[in-house]
Amino acid sequence: MSVAAAGTFRSLRNYNYRVWAAGALVSNTGTWMQRAAQDWLVLTELTRHNASAVGVVMALQFGPQLLLMPWTGFAADHFNQRRLLVATQATMGVLALVLGLLTVTGKVALWHVYVFAFLFGCAAAFDAPVRQTFVAELVGDGELSNAIALNSTSFNAARMVGPAVAGIVIASIGTGWAFLLNAASFMAVLGSIALLRTSELRPNARAHRTKGGMTEGFRYVWSRRDLRAIMIMLFLIGTFGLNFPIFISTMAVSVFHTDARGFGLLSSTMAVGTISGALLAAGRAQPRFVSLLLGAAAFGAGCTLAALAPSYWLFAGTLVLIGVAALTVTNTSNAMMQLSTEPRMRGRVMALRLGVALGGTPIGAPIVGWVADNLGPRWALGAGRGRGGRFRGRAGCGPRHVGAHRRGSERMKRALRRSRGSLVHPASP
């Protein structure tokens, strides 16, 4: 293996991380199968191409990220993370199993999908900040940035494979079987947790139950100018620009008139870009704030090109660019925030980050769905571009604010320098 490749995949030298990554890859593939199958079920089997219904499902599934944010972040910092992961993963597996059985037996109704989307969202709201901060227990701060990037690679490899497999499964044996296969995939991540060498873990500092402990994350982020800017950026892009289940499903059905296989291929095509972006991020030593600016600009440009794409294959090509840009924004913000945050606060800060990024979806998804229904999916994509490409001024990242942000991010720079030092002197278990 070349030196560059060894650096890109250096976290895989760690046994615990290898085991975790393998289980997560299988489970994430099943999750992406369910997401694609869920959108297809609502859009083509339970409604007559009603994009607003898809928007409601997204709002119910991602709304808990915002509503439960104070509790999910504190839980990630307070409880044993391995046990919490077992609970959340098992819960989501059971929900997928029941929804699959309802669909296979022909008893599923739209309200069932609404209920299960909300319950799945509640479990995922507790699961997501734990999964993101648990990586630090596996590898320590020295390799954290690389491990985060490889996590994104794994997640988006699953994003590429999952929808394509879902399209084949839906066309061959039915939508419900995609849900059942997802339920089975949760056994992989539960098995990987059981195989971890607990003596080699690096437990994060635990938060204690104190008055105001659950809101401490809000105060911590608000006191940091650099973190506030990142949060504003994530909210604007997440609210209006990351509604791709709506964009892709409506473009596939209403504009290009494709079948389930073509729909699954579009979802997988976007993942090609996100994998490319993740591998590029894994090869970089440290995340940089300028990457966020470039990623947001490229995201806006990609949405514009996608809205204007005259053919199926040109639209698929623009999704690659959008995937690279979206991954650059999400992965860089994730790494910068974790590396510059005190270990005892990571769970709450990451829950806040996820709540802001994904919690905006319940606001934006119904709006984007309404635009797609009444004006067309191309206009909905244009709305995503309008917000994603203009975050600089809203977040205070324009030229007149550069000096202020440089002063405000000195703490982040110091934290990143300490992380570079820990590459030579690894953190002790």
C-alpha positions as semicolon CSV with decimal commas, in nm:
position;residue;x (nm);y (nm);z (nm)
1;M;0,000;0,000;0,000
2;S;0,133;0,346;-0,091
3;V;0,217;0,602;0,175
4;A;-0,078;0,818;0,066
5;A;-0,321;0,526;0,084
6;A;-0,183;0,421;0,423
7;G;-0,244;0,773;0,552
8;T;-0,595;0,783;0,411
9;F;-0,694;0,455;0,579
10;R;-0,474;0,480;0,889
11;S;-0,764;0,444;1,137
12;L;-0,828;0,092;1,005
13;R;-0,508;-0,020;1,178
14;N;-0,711;-0,001;1,499
15;Y;-0,891;-0,334;1,569
16;N;-1,192;-0,177;1,740
17;Y;-1,242;0,072;1,461
18;R;-1,219;-0,201;1,194
19;V;-1,485;-0,410;1,368
20;W;-1,712;-0,111;1,422
21;A;-1,673;0,011;1,063
22;A;-1,759;-0,330;0,919
23;G;-2,080;-0,359;1,120
24;A;-2,176;0,000;1,046
25;L;-2,130;-0,052;0,671
26;V;-2,379;-0,339;0,665
27;S;-2,629;-0,158;0,887
28;N;-2,602;0,167;0,691
29;T;-2,666;-0,020;0,367
30;G;-2,989;-0,153;0,513
31;T;-3,087;0,193;0,638
32;W;-3,041;0,346;0,292
33;M;-3,247;0,062;0,144
34;Q;-3,528;0,152;0,382
35;R;-3,506;0,524;0,307
36;A;-3,536;0,465;-0,067
37;A;-3,814;0,208;-0,021
38;Q;-4,003;0,439;0,215
39;D;-3,997;0,727;-0,034
40;W;-4,106;0,496;-0,316
41;L;-4,384;0,343;-0,105
42;V;-4,530;0,682;-0,016
43;L;-4,488;0,840;-0,359
44;T;-4,613;0,556;-0,581
45;E;-4,807;0,301;-0,373
46;L;-4,982;0,496;-0,098
47;T;-5,039;0,826;-0,285
48;R;-5,061;0,944;-0,643
49;H;-4,717;1,102;-0,672
50;N;-4,780;1,332;-0,374
51;A;-4,448;1,500;-0,291
52;S;-4,607;1,677;0,005
53;A;-4,665;1,338;0,170
54;V;-4,296;1,256;0,127
55;G;-4,221;1,593;0,288
56;V;-4,443;1,509;0,586
57;V;-4,264;1,175;0,630
58;M;-3,929;1,355;0,631
59;A;-4,057;1,612;0,879
60;L;-4,176;1,339;1,115
61;Q;-3,854;1,141;1,080
62;F;-3,614;1,430;1,132
63;G;-3,826;1,646;1,363
64;P;-3,722;1,455;1,678
65;Q;-3,360;1,557;1,611
66;L;-3,468;1,912;1,694
67;L;-3,738;1,847;1,954
68;L;-3,533;1,604;2,165
69;M;-3,200;1,782;2,126
70;P;-3,144;1,878;2,495
71;W;-3,204;1,519;2,611
72;T;-3,023;1,334;2,332
73;G;-2,702;1,531;2,374
74;F;-2,700;1,492;2,750
75;A;-2,769;1,118;2,717
76;A;-2,467;1,083;2,486
77;D;-2,245;1,256;2,743
78;H;-2,393;1,092;3,054
79;F;-2,467;0,725;2,980
80;N;-2,245;0,436;2,874
81;Q;-2,224;0,483;2,500
82;R;-2,197;0,115;2,405
83;R;-2,512;0,027;2,599
84;L;-2,699;0,323;2,458
85;L;-2,601;0,218;2,105
86;V;-2,730;-0,134;2,166
87;A;-3,064;0,008;2,282
88;T;-3,109;0,249;1,991
89;Q;-2,995;0,004;1,722
90;A;-3,219;-0,273;1,855
91;T;-3,516;-0,035;1,867
92;M;-3,469;0,073;1,506
93;G;-3,433;-0,290;1,399
94;V;-3,767;-0,382;1,559
95;L;-3,940;-0,083;1,396
96;A;-3,807;-0,183;1,052
97;L;-3,925;-0,540;1,110
98;V;-4,282;-0,437;1,198
99;L;-4,310;-0,190;0,909
100;G;-4,179;-0,459;0,673
101;L;-4,436;-0,711;0,793
102;L;-4,718;-0,458;0,750
103;T;-4,605;-0,384;0,397
104;V;-4,547;-0,746;0,290
105;T;-4,892;-0,848;0,417
106;G;-5,058;-0,559;0,233
107;K;-5,191;-0,395;0,550
108;V;-4,972;-0,083;0,543
109;A;-5,142;0,256;0,521
110;L;-5,001;0,607;0,492
111;W;-5,062;0,678;0,859
112;H;-4,854;0,372;0,949
113;V;-4,559;0,520;0,761
114;Y;-4,610;0,852;0,941
115;V;-4,610;0,682;1,283
116;F;-4,308;0,463;1,211
117;A;-4,115;0,756;1,062
118;F;-4,169;0,949;1,386
119;L;-4,074;0,656;1,611
120;F;-3,769;0,579;1,398
121;G;-3,676;0,947;1,419
122;C;-3,698;0,941;1,799
123;A;-3,464;0,641;1,820
124;A;-3,228;0,795;1,564
125;A;-3,223;1,122;1,759
126;F;-3,064;0,941;2,054
127;D;-2,850;0,720;1,831
128;A;-2,684;0,983;1,608
129;P;-2,486;1,189;1,864
130;V;-2,371;0,871;2,037
131;R;-2,249;0,717;1,710
132;Q;-2,060;1,033;1,619
133;T;-1,889;1,078;1,956
134;F;-1,831;0,703;2,003
135;V;-1,565;0,720;1,731
136;A;-1,345;0,916;1,973
137;E;-1,362;0,621;2,215
138;L;-1,241;0,390;1,939
139;V;-0,942;0,586;1,807
140;G;-0,873;0,887;2,031
141;D;-0,820;1,247;1,921
142;G;-0,504;1,177;1,722
143;E;-0,688;0,987;1,448
144;L;-1,033;1,135;1,504
145;S;-1,043;1,347;1,190
146;N;-0,939;1,052;0,974
147;A;-1,188;0,818;1,143
148;I;-1,470;1,068;1,089
149;A;-1,382;1,089;0,720
150;L;-1,370;0,710;0,688
151;N;-1,706;0,690;0,867
152;S;-1,842;0,921;0,599
153;T;-1,687;0,701;0,331
154;S;-1,856;0,394;0,478
155;F;-2,187;0,575;0,522
156;N;-2,186;0,698;0,164
157;A;-2,068;0,367;0,021
158;A;-2,383;0,230;0,183
159;R;-2,573;0,523;0,035
160;M;-2,450;0,421;-0,310
161;V;-2,528;0,051;-0,273
162;G;-2,844;0,066;-0,058
163;P;-3,084;0,254;-0,289
164;A;-2,965;0,057;-0,594
165;V;-3,028;-0,271;-0,411
166;A;-3,362;-0,134;-0,288
167;G;-3,464;-0,057;-0,646
168;I;-3,389;-0,415;-0,749
169;V;-3,566;-0,558;-0,443
170;I;-3,874;-0,338;-0,496
171;A;-3,900;-0,430;-0,863
172;S;-3,836;-0,801;-0,801
173;I;-4,011;-0,903;-0,479
174;G;-4,179;-0,593;-0,336
175;T;-4,120;-0,286;-0,121
176;G;-4,177;-0,458;0,212
177;W;-3,876;-0,686;0,168
178;A;-3,644;-0,384;0,164
179;F;-3,769;-0,301;0,516
180;L;-3,718;-0,661;0,630
181;L;-3,364;-0,669;0,494
182;N;-3,291;-0,348;0,683
183;A;-3,422;-0,508;1,003
184;A;-3,179;-0,797;0,952
185;S;-2,888;-0,558;0,886
186;F;-2,904;-0,422;1,242
187;M;-2,767;-0,756;1,363
188;A;-2,434;-0,663;1,203
189;V;-2,378;-0,349;1,409
190;L;-2,504;-0,518;1,727
191;G;-2,256;-0,798;1,662
192;S;-1,971;-0,553;1,607
193;I;-2,044;-0,384;1,941
194;A;-2,028;-0,723;2,113
195;L;-1,688;-0,797;1,952
196;L;-1,517;-0,474;2,065
197;R;-1,219;-0,501;2,299
198;T;-1,344;-0,291;2,587
199;S;-0,998;-0,269;2,745
200;E;-0,876;-0,073;2,441
201;L;-1,156;0,185;2,441
202;R;-1,085;0,548;2,534
203;P;-1,395;0,652;2,730
204;N;-1,493;1,017;2,706
205;A;-1,539;1,218;3,024
206;R;-1,894;1,171;3,152
207;A;-2,132;1,456;3,226
208;H;-2,306;1,458;3,564
209;R;-2,666;1,543;3,641
210;T;-2,655;1,909;3,739
211;K;-2,901;2,193;3,717
212;G;-2,885;2,329;3,364
213;G;-2,675;2,036;3,245
214;M;-2,900;1,968;2,946
215;T;-2,888;2,330;2,828
216;E;-2,515;2,371;2,885
217;G;-2,449;2,274;2,523
218;F;-2,652;2,572;2,399
219;R;-2,456;2,812;2,619
220;Y;-2,125;2,656;2,516
221;V;-2,193;2,690;2,143
222;W;-2,337;3,040;2,179
223;S;-2,017;3,154;2,352
224;R;-1,811;3,043;2,050
225;R;-1,830;3,272;1,745
226;D;-1,678;3,005;1,518
227;L;-1,928;2,740;1,624
228;R;-2,220;2,981;1,582
229;A;-2,116;3,051;1,222
230;I;-2,101;2,680;1,143
231;M;-2,442;2,622;1,302
232;I;-2,606;2,897;1,095
233;M;-2,455;2,754;0,778
234;L;-2,577;2,402;0,860
235;F;-2,928;2,526;0,937
236;L;-2,969;2,712;0,609
237;I;-2,833;2,430;0,395
238;G;-3,011;2,158;0,593
239;T;-3,348;2,332;0,587
240;F;-3,371;2,406;0,216
241;G;-3,092;2,220;0,040
242;L;-3,068;1,867;0,183
243;N;-3,419;1,746;0,098
244;F;-3,290;1,506;-0,165
245;P;-3,544;1,229;-0,100
246;I;-3,798;1,480;-0,235
247;F;-3,576;1,619;-0,511
248;I;-3,463;1,281;-0,645
249;S;-3,796;1,098;-0,616
250;T;-3,999;1,376;-0,781
251;M;-3,743;1,435;-1,058
252;A;-3,730;1,060;-1,124
253;V;-4,107;1,013;-1,137
254;S;-4,246;1,346;-1,260
255;V;-3,971;1,475;-1,491
256;F;-3,782;1,172;-1,623
257;H;-4,066;0,915;-1,579
258;T;-3,834;0,637;-1,465
259;D;-3,910;0,318;-1,272
260;A;-3,789;0,195;-0,932
261;R;-3,452;0,088;-1,073
262;G;-3,390;0,430;-1,226
263;F;-3,490;0,599;-0,900
264;G;-3,252;0,380;-0,700
265;L;-2,970;0,451;-0,945
266;L;-3,011;0,828;-0,899
267;S;-2,982;0,794;-0,521
268;S;-2,672;0,580;-0,565
269;T;-2,517;0,823;-0,814
270;M;-2,518;1,101;-0,558
271;A;-2,330;0,870;-0,323
272;V;-2,046;0,842;-0,576
273;G;-1,976;1,209;-0,511
274;T;-2,005;1,179;-0,135
275;I;-1,762;0,885;-0,129
276;S;-1,515;1,084;-0,338
277;G;-1,546;1,378;-0,102
278;A;-1,504;1,155;0,202
279;L;-1,185;0,997;0,068
280;L;-1,044;1,341;-0,010
281;A;-1,124;1,449;0,346
282;A;-0,962;1,135;0,489
283;G;-0,638;1,220;0,309
284;R;-0,621;1,568;0,465
285;A;-0,437;1,605;0,794
286;Q;-0,683;1,857;0,943
287;P;-1,016;2,019;0,851
288;R;-1,011;2,384;0,739
289;F;-1,278;2,653;0,763
290;V;-1,223;2,757;0,402
291;S;-1,341;2,409;0,298
292;L;-1,684;2,496;0,436
293;L;-1,704;2,807;0,219
294;L;-1,593;2,622;-0,094
295;G;-1,827;2,332;-0,021
296;A;-2,128;2,561;0,021
297;A;-2,050;2,746;-0,302
298;A;-2,013;2,419;-0,494
299;F;-2,337;2,293;-0,341
300;G;-2,530;2,594;-0,468
301;A;-2,377;2,558;-0,814
302;G;-2,463;2,188;-0,824
303;C;-2,827;2,250;-0,731
304;T;-2,853;2,511;-1,007
305;L;-2,715;2,270;-1,267
306;A;-2,943;1,991;-1,142
307;A;-3,251;2,213;-1,171
308;L;-3,160;2,292;-1,534
309;A;-3,053;1,939;-1,637
310;P;-3,240;1,844;-1,958
311;S;-3,186;1,468;-1,934
312;Y;-3,175;1,186;-1,683
313;W;-2,802;1,121;-1,723
314;L;-2,703;1,489;-1,700
315;F;-2,912;1,515;-1,383
316;A;-2,732;1,208;-1,247
317;G;-2,398;1,373;-1,325
318;T;-2,485;1,687;-1,130
319;L;-2,569;1,471;-0,829
320;V;-2,203;1,366;-0,816
321;L;-2,095;1,731;-0,775
322;I;-2,367;1,789;-0,516
323;G;-2,250;1,480;-0,327
324;V;-1,889;1,601;-0,310
325;A;-2,002;1,945;-0,191
326;A;-2,249;1,816;0,067
327;L;-1,992;1,577;0,213
328;T;-1,730;1,852;0,229
329;V;-1,965;2,070;0,434
330;T;-2,093;1,801;0,670
331;N;-1,765;1,617;0,726
332;T;-1,553;1,929;0,775
333;S;-1,801;2,079;1,021
334;N;-1,818;1,749;1,211
335;A;-1,440;1,715;1,244
336;M;-1,381;2,081;1,332
337;M;-1,648;2,082;1,601
338;Q;-1,543;1,755;1,765
339;L;-1,173;1,841;1,769
340;S;-1,228;2,186;1,916
341;T;-1,489;2,086;2,177
342;E;-1,413;1,975;2,531
343;P;-1,457;1,593;2,556
344;R;-1,724;1,620;2,827
345;M;-1,931;1,846;2,598
346;R;-1,898;1,653;2,272
347;G;-2,229;1,468;2,295
348;R;-2,430;1,783;2,357
349;V;-2,248;1,986;2,092
350;M;-2,290;1,709;1,833
351;A;-2,657;1,669;1,923
352;L;-2,698;2,043;1,872
353;R;-2,515;2,021;1,540
354;L;-2,737;1,734;1,424
355;G;-3,048;1,908;1,552
356;V;-2,964;2,224;1,361
357;A;-2,862;2,041;1,041
358;L;-3,137;1,779;1,036
359;G;-3,391;1,957;1,254
360;G;-3,435;2,217;0,984
361;T;-3,574;1,944;0,758
362;P;-3,919;1,944;0,927
363;I;-3,939;2,313;0,839
364;G;-3,802;2,289;0,487
365;A;-3,935;1,950;0,371
366;P;-4,308;2,038;0,364
367;I;-4,225;2,369;0,193
368;V;-4,005;2,199;-0,065
369;G;-4,270;1,929;-0,116
370;W;-4,538;2,194;-0,173
371;V;-4,316;2,374;-0,425
372;A;-4,251;2,044;-0,606
373;D;-4,624;1,966;-0,621
374;N;-4,740;2,309;-0,733
375;L;-4,449;2,455;-0,931
376;G;-4,248;2,145;-1,019
377;P;-3,938;1,970;-0,880
378;R;-3,703;2,196;-1,077
379;W;-3,832;2,497;-0,882
380;A;-3,786;2,303;-0,557
381;L;-3,422;2,240;-0,647
382;G;-3,383;2,610;-0,725
383;A;-3,508;2,695;-0,377
384;G;-3,246;2,461;-0,228
385;R;-2,977;2,635;-0,428
386;G;-3,099;2,979;-0,320
387;R;-3,046;2,906;0,049
388;G;-2,741;2,681;0,020
389;G;-2,546;2,926;-0,190
390;R;-2,619;3,234;0,018
391;F;-2,523;3,124;0,365
392;R;-2,205;3,332;0,370
393;G;-2,378;3,660;0,442
394;R;-2,635;3,509;0,678
395;A;-2,370;3,330;0,880
396;G;-2,150;3,635;0,895
397;C;-1,885;3,484;0,669
398;G;-1,862;3,769;0,423
399;P;-1,546;3,975;0,373
400;R;-1,626;4,231;0,639
401;H;-1,659;3,953;0,897
402;V;-1,342;3,763;0,813
403;G;-1,133;3,933;1,079
404;A;-1,396;3,873;1,345
405;H;-1,419;3,506;1,257
406;R;-1,043;3,470;1,262
407;R;-1,036;3,613;1,613
408;G;-1,334;3,400;1,716
409;S;-1,182;3,077;1,589
410;E;-0,849;3,098;1,772
411;R;-0,972;2,835;2,019
412;M;-1,050;2,602;1,729
413;K;-0,705;2,658;1,578
414;R;-0,537;2,578;1,909
415;A;-0,742;2,260;1,941
416;L;-0,647;2,148;1,591
417;R;-0,279;2,212;1,665
418;R;-0,310;1,996;1,978
419;S;-0,469;1,726;1,764
420;R;-0,173;1,735;1,524
421;G;0,054;1,687;1,821
422;S;-0,143;1,386;1,935
423;L;-0,060;1,215;1,607
424;V;0,290;1,182;1,751
425;H;0,182;1,127;2,111
426;P;-0,142;0,925;2,098
427;A;-0,399;0,981;2,368
428;S;-0,384;0,717;2,635
429;P;-0,676;0,476;2,671
